[in-house]
Amino acid sequence: MHDEPETSPTSVWVLTDGKAGDVAQCIGVAEALGVPFSERTVAPRPPFSWWLPYGPTDPREWETRPGSPIAPPYPDIAIASGRRAAAYLRRIKRRSGGQTFTVFLKDPRTGPDSADLIWVPEHDRLRGRNVLATPTSPHRFSAEKLTGLRSDRTPEIDSLVHPRVAVLVGGDSRHHTFTESDQHRLLNGLRTMASEDGASFMITASRRTPPALAYGLSSLAKSGGHLFWTGEAPNPLGHYLAKADAIVATADSTNMIGEAAATGKPLHVFHPSGGHNKITAFLTRLQRMGVVHPFPGPLKTTTYEPIDATPLIADRIRTAFSASRKRESETAA
C-alpha cells in the first residue's frame, strides 16, 4: 500500500532580477497561494545578461557558488518573472531533478515549454496547453486586503471630501511619451474634475514621471487641498485604492490599470502620446466590459464586479501542481 502523495505545496520561491513590477506580481501570486515564500534576486553580469532569456546563466550565480540565489534546498514551486529570470527558472527545474514546479509570469520569449505553467495577459499572443491568459495582471491587492485597508483609520485620507479619486500617474516608457501638451492636458483635466465634480485627489507618481509633471501634480495638490505622495515610506497606494470612489490612471502601465480594476471602482484612463497595439487591445477589452472610461471626461459612478486575475492564477497553480505530483507518484509506483 502506497502513501498518498503530498499534493499541496509547502514552499515557494519568488525569482526576479529585482524590477518592482515583476516582484509585485510574483509576490501577489505567492501570497494568494497562502504558502511561505522567499524572494530570490538574480543579477547576471555581462555578457551573460545580454544573452538572456536564452542563456546560459551567469556561472557566478550557479547553485554551488557561495551566496547563490538559486542554491538548494529547492522549493516545491518557483514563480519567476522578467527576461533575466527565465533561464534561471529552467536551471532550477533541471537541477531539482524536475521536482520543482515552475511558473513564469508574462511571455518568457522562449516558448511555452519554458515552465510548467505560464501566465500571460490576453493581449499577448502566447498560447499553449500550459498557458493561462487573463484580461488583467496579477498584483498584491486582494479583495481581503482592500477590505482591511478600507477599514483602517487614515486621518489624512478620511478627512477628504467625497468623491475621492485616486490618481495613478506613470511616465515615459518605450511606447509612451508625456509631451508638454500631454502634461497640460492631464493637469487641466484634473482641475476640471475638481471644480465641476468636487473631487478630492490622492495622487501618486512614479520614477518615470517627468519632473515638470511631478511638480505640476504636487502644486495642484498643495493649492487644492489634495494629497500627493512624494515617495517616502510607507507607500499609501493600497489605502488610496481601497478608499477611492473612482480612479484615474495613465495608459502607459497595464500593471497600474490591473490594480485599479481589482477595486470595482470607475476607472478613467488618460492616454499620453504614443501607444502600442497590445495596450490598445487591453484597454478596448476593459472598455467593452464597462471598466474603463476616457479622461479627461465626466466623473463616472458606475461600479462593476472587481476583475482580479491573482486568485485565478493561484488556483490554476494549485491544480496543476497537484496533478503533477499525482503523475509523479503513479509513475514511481
Steps between C-alpha positions, in 0.01 A plus 500: 500500500642836395469823696297771329730757333527846653305710252509836681812718475686593818772730363522764226777709347437837337771543237565832321780743419350745749279709269219635716218406261621141463555461874150631580332263257690194625444585866130558433467148362713351780284672762185369330639147527523545876835321516821630664722654234846652471624756250796411279665769286728423206758751380685352200809684374570585136532323266266246661231765557510580127412144404200459724231368493665238281801434721740397625463632853787673677731230647566730797138443604490122454361304792845381613637853546490682835202731522331350195138616463403154375681283758304198627297374676268562210139608558183321400412795275713772341320806361709720271457807284729713287731420209806437717320256727372268224822305449552467876153350533586235240823424688308454826271253324799297378705514819203402717460185294167631376358515853448877507179608327589809298276800425585795278299822493485667157643370174849354565586546130630142493174316428230328706735222613705748705298422815239259628248783503513841333268793557461772236257790458240432232650760268818289470504237226662211688263205540540134591365218714687641801435870428241695698380832354294756694385857422703662780828438682561350845574736788515521881161662566268211574134558585577416863791742513294782346223438752749524785659816361158657451421457869835639617490839668701740281426858608672660202281307256186479712484879526470540123157579363326261261534412221856389572698422186828306499727638227768253384756668275771309317739660256711468188554144379596308189157561350376822661629854541351770719547805280459851639155508341410167663607628839283810468207287381529269802532783751214698345282189500562457872424867568172466312406184692574677827295810413205337320471172692637617835761223497775462759819342366741245642790520255797269446776544243781266397871520435412529130281808549657806328625749763283782363189284525589387854544864598164588343325218688664602826396863449144395413481297820641778715272771361184288496527313831569167330754230591821439304732215595861617479658155518576460867405182687245367553347486152132603531389347168300221664306746716446729201352214297290366786351836599449645150157562349659504154845470346697684232796308354736563210502256209876433507469240780280192463608403853350816649180452304479137612535605864229762453263251334518278811310767697180495294512881495453714184834523318584802283802453272718783372687434174838674457664516158596172337352161570523134408260259335507264801418777745223625271349150486524471879323832561238432232409173673459678834298776338258243356469350849393839637817542707685775312381853420682786323694773678463795486128442530211510746541304821321164486330330792412162346676211674564147370599162632872529592733340249782317674723251320708417807273239666432342159873455442549361852216251450646384170842453664351291783311279254798452268743440788270237654457326164877494442564345842237233440655416162844471656362269769326277246815481288710401800250236621 
